[in-house]
Amino acid sequence: MPQQQIACPQCKQPIAVNIEQLFDVTSDPAAKQRLLGGISNVARCQTCGYEGPLATPIVYHDNEKDLLLTYFPPELAMPVNEQERIVGPLITKITNNLAPANRKGYLLSPQTFFTYQSLMERILGADGITPEMIKGQQDRVNVIEKLLTAKDDEARKELIKQDESLFDEQFFGLFGQLRQAAASSGQAETAEQMQSLEKLLLDETELGKQLQESMQEMDAAAKSIEALGEELTRENLLDLIVDAPNESRVQALVRMARQGLDYVFFQQLTERIEAEKDEEKRKELEDLRERLLDQVNEIDRQIEERIKQAQGFLNSLLEQEDIGRATEANLQSFDQGVIQVLESMLHKATEDKDEALLAKLQQVVEVLQKASGPQPDYEFIEKLIAAQGDEALAKVIKENEEKINDELLQTLGGIVAQSQGQEKEPSPQEKEMFEQMEKVYSAVLKFTMQKNMG
């Protein structure tokens, strides 16, 4: 989204802003976060510190929820005919982007709002979010804005101390969404500032410290699994979990080795419980079994939910008249999970010989291929795989620090995920390669985490 240059309302110095009038979340899901998160239509001046909303007409559309909303700031004092002149072409654009079957009656009667707050409440209310929840969300947004405009880290630490209860999982989730939205909308400076701020939040908030501890436990869990190498069995995995020093380590092991926690694993755990003579230890093992079952069920539920969301997202693209254009507008939504579902849909359409669906899916693939840019550095990946031993691997990573980036990490993670997702039993050669790839991924992930944490 291109930025525009305007004069700061307070000091008149030129500032770059994102100005949007149309927020069509049906064709551009990220538009919703740009509106709710204050990414668009907000002036922020680095010179005088001014920050405030820009008086801009807004048209909001969500076909799934039958929402077509308009907002005209009262300070514009815009006559009705002028409002219609602005809204008309935008509604036409919305309609043209919809498949004929999705053009419903609500498009003929847009709801008009006269305050920005009432517009926000209507949008969030459609998601089942109450005014109380909205206030909590707004409080978090306000804190993020204050942290971004604070003069230095000491001032930011004081802001954190004022109300640390706000810095919960919802806060970090919102912060991550806003950072991603800033990056995808071309606000590189804001995205970099938020990345630096994230490190401070991890160091200075209670939940941030817990998140860092969780990352450390993931690292320790990875090392313990790697240490077993080819000797890793369900029995050994069970030993690792039973002997784990804390619950965080247990959770980390479960997340990393979910596929190993199958029926046979729980059968072995049950046999160990039945063989235990000490009543207290037996009770501990029984409690552990219940916690493991809950954790496995939750992981599976989350995976199923992500697959469902990915399928819904892809189906919404396939319903558009211009699939390529809709895909381009939503490139930021294509993560590894969506790509895997796309590959699954392609495979099924090929098996079913569904030529019509294949043609639509191919339009999505073509846009992704064009947007993918340079291919992963497979030569460097092969060099990492060829490293003999942990010290040699660490040396290769250190000597090629400039090549260690998010793209490499995503590529390695995707390869590991695909190897773990194979249904058939791998050959000894494949198994050896997969194990080495997991070692490489863990080493690169560890290096990246240490680098980010200073």
C-alpha positions in Angstrom: 0.0 0.0 0.0 1.7 3.2 -1.1 2.1 6.0 1.4 1.1 9.6 0.9 2.9 12.7 2.2 0.9 15.3 4.1 1.6 18.2 6.4 1.6 17.4 10.1 -1.7 18.9 11.5 0.3 20.4 14.4 3.8 21.4 13.2 3.2 21.4 9.4 6.3 19.3 8.8 5.9 16.7 6.0 5.0 13.2 7.2 4.2 9.9 5.4 0.8 8.3 6.1 -1.3 5.4 4.9 -4.7 6.8 3.7 -7.4 4.3 2.8 -11.1 4.7 2.1 -12.0 1.2 1.1 -11.5 -1.7 3.5 -12.9 -4.8 1.7 -11.9 -7.7 3.9 -13.5 -10.2 1.5 -10.9 -9.5 -1.1 -8.2 -8.3 1.3 -8.5 -9.9 4.8 -5.5 -7.8 6.1 -7.5 -4.7 5.6 -9.5 -5.3 8.8 -6.3 -5.3 10.9 -5.1 -2.1 9.2 -8.3 -0.4 10.1 -8.7 -1.8 13.7 -5.0 -1.5 14.5 -4.5 2.1 13.5 -2.1 1.2 10.7 -4.1 3.3 8.2 -5.6 6.8 8.4 -3.5 7.8 11.4 -1.0 10.7 11.4 2.2 10.2 13.5 4.8 12.9 13.5 8.4 12.1 14.5 9.2 15.8 14.7 6.7 17.1 17.2 5.2 13.9 18.5 1.7 14.5 17.2 -0.5 11.5 16.8 -4.1 11.4 15.8 -6.7 10.0 13.3 -7.1 11.6 9.9 -10.6 12.7 8.9 -11.2 10.3 6.0 -14.4 8.8 4.7 -14.5 5.0 5.1 -16.3 2.1 3.4 -16.1 -1.3 5.1 -17.2 -4.5 3.5 -17.4 -8.1 4.7 -19.4 -10.4 2.5 -19.4 -13.3 5.0 -21.1 -11.2 7.6 -23.3 -9.2 5.2 -21.7 -6.0 6.3 -21.5 -2.9 4.2 -20.7 0.1 6.4 -19.9 3.7 5.7 -18.5 6.4 7.9 -18.1 10.1 7.2 -16.3 12.2 9.8 -18.6 14.9 11.1 -15.9 17.5 10.8 -15.9 17.2 7.1 -19.5 18.4 7.0 -20.0 16.6 3.7 -23.4 17.0 2.0 -25.3 13.8 1.1 -24.7 14.2 -2.7 -21.0 14.4 -2.1 -21.1 11.3 0.2 -22.9 9.4 -2.6 -20.3 10.5 -5.1 -17.5 9.0 -3.0 -19.4 5.8 -1.9 -20.8 4.9 -5.3 -17.6 3.9 -7.1 -16.3 2.1 -4.1 -19.5 0.0 -3.7 -19.4 -0.7 -7.5 -15.8 -2.0 -7.0 -16.9 -4.2 -4.1 -19.7 -5.7 -6.2 -17.5 -6.3 -9.2 -15.1 -8.2 -7.0 -17.8 -10.6 -5.8 -19.0 -13.7 -7.7 -22.6 -13.3 -8.8 -23.9 -15.8 -6.3 -22.4 -13.7 -3.4 -24.1 -10.4 -4.4 -26.7 -10.1 -1.7 -29.4 -7.6 -0.8 -27.3 -5.9 1.9 -25.2 -4.3 -0.9 -28.3 -2.1 -1.7 -28.6 -0.6 1.8 -25.2 0.3 3.4 -25.3 1.3 7.1 -24.0 4.8 7.8 -22.2 5.7 11.0 -21.5 9.2 12.3 -18.9 8.3 14.9 -15.7 6.3 14.5 -16.3 4.5 17.8 -19.8 3.2 16.7 -18.3 2.0 13.4 -15.6 0.0 15.3 -18.2 -1.4 17.7 -20.3 -2.6 14.8 -17.4 -4.3 13.1 -16.2 -6.0 16.3 -19.7 -6.8 17.4 -20.2 -8.9 14.3 -17.3 -11.1 15.6 -19.0 -11.5 19.0 -16.8 -8.9 20.7 -18.5 -7.0 23.4 -18.0 -3.3 24.3 -16.0 -4.4 27.4 -13.7 -6.5 25.2 -13.4 -3.6 22.8 -12.3 -1.4 25.6 -9.6 -3.9 26.6 -8.4 -4.1 23.0 -8.3 -0.3 22.7 -6.4 -0.1 26.0 -3.8 -2.4 24.5 -3.6 -0.5 21.3 -3.2 2.8 23.2 -0.3 1.2 25.2 1.4 0.1 22.0 1.1 3.6 20.6 2.5 5.1 23.7 5.4 2.7 23.7 6.2 3.5 20.1 6.2 7.2 20.7 8.0 7.2 24.1 11.3 9.1 24.0 13.6 6.2 25.2 13.6 2.7 26.8 13.5 4.1 30.3 10.2 5.8 29.5 9.0 2.6 28.0 9.9 0.6 31.1 7.9 3.1 33.2 4.9 2.6 31.0 5.1 -1.1 31.4 5.2 -0.8 35.2 2.1 1.4 35.3 -0.2 -1.5 34.3 1.5 -4.8 33.7 -1.8 -6.6 33.7 -2.3 -5.4 30.1 0.8 -7.3 28.9 -1.0 -10.6 28.5 -1.3 -13.2 25.7 -3.9 -11.0 23.9 -1.4 -8.1 24.0 1.5 -10.1 22.5 -0.9 -11.5 19.9 -2.2 -8.1 19.0 1.4 -6.7 18.9 2.5 -9.4 16.5 -0.5 -8.8 14.2 0.2 -5.0 14.2 3.9 -5.6 13.5 3.1 -7.9 10.6 0.5 -5.5 9.2 3.0 -2.6 9.4 5.6 -4.7 7.5 3.1 -5.8 4.8 1.8 -2.3 4.3 5.2 -0.9 3.6 5.8 0.8 7.0 9.4 -0.6 7.3 10.5 1.9 9.9 7.5 1.2 12.2 8.0 -2.6 11.7 11.7 -2.3 12.7 10.8 -0.1 15.7 8.3 -2.7 16.8 10.9 -5.5 16.5 13.2 -3.6 18.8 10.3 -2.9 21.2 9.4 -6.6 21.2 12.8 -7.5 22.7 12.3 -4.9 25.5 8.8 -6.4 26.2 10.2 -9.9 26.4 12.8 -8.7 28.9 10.6 -6.4 31.0 7.2 -8.2 31.3 6.3 -11.3 33.3 4.7 -13.0 30.3 7.7 -12.0 28.1 10.0 -13.7 30.6 7.8 -16.8 30.5 7.9 -16.8 26.7 11.7 -16.6 26.8 11.8 -19.5 29.3 9.5 -21.5 26.9 11.9 -20.9 24.0 14.8 -22.0 26.2 12.8 -25.2 27.1 12.1 -25.8 23.4 15.9 -25.6 22.8 16.6 -28.0 25.7 13.9 -30.4 24.5 15.4 -30.3 20.9 18.8 -31.1 22.3 17.6 -34.0 24.4 15.8 -35.5 21.4 18.8 -35.0 19.1 21.1 -36.6 21.7 19.2 -39.9 21.3 19.6 -39.8 17.5 18.7 -43.2 16.0 18.1 -44.6 19.5 14.9 -42.5 19.8 12.0 -44.8 20.5 8.6 -44.3 22.1 10.1 -45.8 25.3 13.0 -43.3 25.3 10.6 -40.5 24.5 8.5 -41.6 27.5 11.6 -41.5 29.7 12.4 -38.0 28.6 8.9 -36.8 29.4 8.7 -38.6 32.8 12.1 -37.3 33.8 11.5 -33.7 32.5 12.5 -31.1 35.2 9.4 -29.0 34.8 6.0 -28.7 33.0 7.4 -26.3 30.4 9.9 -29.0 29.3 7.0 -31.6 29.1 5.0 -29.2 26.9 8.0 -28.5 24.7 8.7 -32.3 24.2 5.0 -32.9 23.3 5.0 -30.1 20.7 8.2 -31.3 19.1 7.4 -35.0 19.2 3.6 -35.0 18.7 3.7 -37.8 16.2 5.4 -40.1 18.6 2.6 -39.7 21.2 0.3 -42.2 19.5 -1.7 -45.2 20.7 1.4 -47.4 21.3 3.0 -44.6 23.4 0.0 -44.2 25.7 -0.2 -48.0 25.9 3.4 -48.1 27.1 2.6 -45.4 29.6 -0.4 -47.3 30.9 1.7 -50.4 31.3 4.3 -48.4 33.3 1.5 -47.1 35.5 0.1 -50.6 36.2 3.6 -51.9 37.0 4.4 -49.1 39.5 4.2 -50.3 43.1 4.7 -46.9 44.8 1.2 -45.4 45.2 2.5 -41.8 45.1 4.6 -42.4 41.9 1.7 -44.2 40.3 -0.6 -41.2 41.0 2.0 -38.9 39.4 2.1 -41.0 36.3 -1.7 -41.1 36.1 -1.8 -37.3 36.4 0.9 -37.0 33.7 -1.1 -39.3 31.4 -4.1 -37.0 31.7 -2.0 -33.9 31.1 -0.4 -35.5 28.0 -3.8 -36.5 26.6 -5.1 -32.9 27.1 -2.0 -31.4 25.4 -2.2 -33.8 22.5 -5.9 -33.1 22.0 -5.3 -29.4 22.1 -2.5 -29.6 19.5 -4.7 -31.7 17.2 -7.6 -29.2 17.7 -5.3 -26.3 16.8 -4.0 -28.1 13.7 -7.6 -28.9 12.6 -8.7 -25.3 13.2 -5.7 -24.0 11.2 -6.5 -26.4 8.3 -10.2 -25.3 8.4 -9.2 -21.6 8.4 -6.8 -22.2 5.5 -9.5 -24.1 3.5 -12.0 -21.3 4.1 -9.4 -18.7 3.0 -8.5 -20.6 -0.2 -12.2 -21.3 -1.0 -13.0 -17.5 -0.6 -10.2 -16.8 -3.2 -11.6 -19.4 -5.6 -15.0 -17.8 -5.5 -13.6 -14.5 -6.8 -14.1 -13.5 -10.4 -10.5 -12.5 -10.7 -8.7 -15.2 -8.7 -5.2 -13.9 -9.6 -5.9 -10.4 -8.5 -7.5 -11.6 -5.2 -4.4 -13.8 -4.6 -2.1 -10.9 -5.1 -4.1 -8.8 -2.6 -3.7 -11.5 0.0 -0.1 -12.7 -0.4 0.6 -11.9 3.3 -1.9 -14.6 4.3 0.0 -17.4 2.6 1.9 -19.1 5.4 3.2 -22.7 5.5 -0.1 -24.0 6.7 -2.0 -22.4 3.8 0.5 -23.7 1.3 0.2 -27.3 2.6 -3.6 -27.1 2.3 -3.2 -25.7 -1.2 -1.0 -28.6 -2.1 -3.5 -31.0 -0.7 -6.3 -29.4 -2.7 -4.2 -29.7 -5.9 -3.5 -33.4 -5.2 -7.2 -34.2 -4.6 -8.4 -32.2 -7.6 -5.8 -34.1 -9.8 -7.0 -37.5 -8.4 -10.7 -36.5 -9.0 -9.8 -35.2 -12.4 -11.6 -32.0 -11.5 -10.3 -29.8 -14.4 -12.4 -26.7 -13.4 -11.0 -26.7 -9.9 -7.5 -27.4 -11.1 -7.6 -24.4 -13.4 -8.6 -22.2 -10.5 -6.0 -23.5 -8.2 -3.3 -23.1 -10.9 -4.1 -19.4 -11.0 -3.3 -19.2 -7.3 -0.1 -21.1 -7.8 1.0 -18.9 -10.7 0.7 -15.8 -8.6 2.6 -17.4 -5.7 5.4 -18.5 -8.1 5.8 -15.0 -9.5 5.8 -13.4 -6.0 8.2 -16.0 -4.5 11.2 -14.0 -5.8 14.6 -15.7 -5.4 14.6 -19.4 -4.7 15.9 -20.7 -1.3 19.7 -21.1 -1.2 19.7 -24.9 -1.5 23.5 -25.0 -2.0 23.9 -23.5 1.4 21.3 -25.9 2.9 23.3 -28.8 1.4 26.4 -27.4 3.0 24.6 -27.3 6.4 23.4 -30.9 6.0 26.9 -32.1 5.0 28.5 -30.7 8.3 29.8 -33.5 10.4 29.0 -33.0 14.1 27.6 -30.1 16.1 30.8 -28.1 16.2 31.2 -28.3 12.4 27.6 -27.3 12.0 27.9 -24.3 14.3 31.1 -23.2 12.5 29.3 -23.3 9.1 26.4 -21.2 10.5 28.8 -18.7 12.1 30.8 -18.3 8.9 27.6 -17.7 6.9 25.8 -15.5 9.4 24.6 -13.2 6.6 22.7 -16.1 5.0 20.8 -16.9 8.2 17.4 -15.1 7.8 13.6 -15.7 8.2 13.4 -17.1 4.6 16.0 -19.8 5.4 14.3 -20.7 8.7 10.9 -21.0 6.9 12.4 -23.2 4.2 14.1 -25.5 6.7 10.9 -25.6 8.9 8.8 -26.5 5.8 11.2 -29.4 4.9 11.2 -30.7 8.5 7.4 -30.5 8.6 7.0 -32.3 5.3 9.4 -35.1 6.5 7.4 -35.5 9.8 4.1 -35.6 7.9 5.0 -38.5 5.7 2.6 -41.5 6.2 4.9 -44.2 4.8 7.9 -45.5 6.7 11.1 -43.8 5.4 14.0 -45.8 4.1 17.2 -45.8 6.3 18.8 -43.3 4.0 15.7 -41.0 4.1 15.6 -41.4 7.9 19.2 -40.4 8.3 18.7 -37.3 6.0 15.6 -36.3 7.9 17.3 -36.5 11.3 20.2 -34.4 10.0 17.8 -31.9 8.6 16.1 -31.6 12.0 19.5 -31.0 13.6 20.2 -28.3 11.1 16.8 -26.7 11.7 17.3 -26.7 15.5 20.8 -25.3 15.2 19.7 -22.5 12.9 16.7 -21.8 15.1 18.9 -21.6 18.2 21.4 -19.3 16.5 18.5 -17.0 15.4 17.0 -16.9 18.9 20.3 -16.1 20.5 21.0 -13.4 17.9 17.5 -11.8 18.5 17.9 -11.9 22.2 21.3 -10.1 22.0 
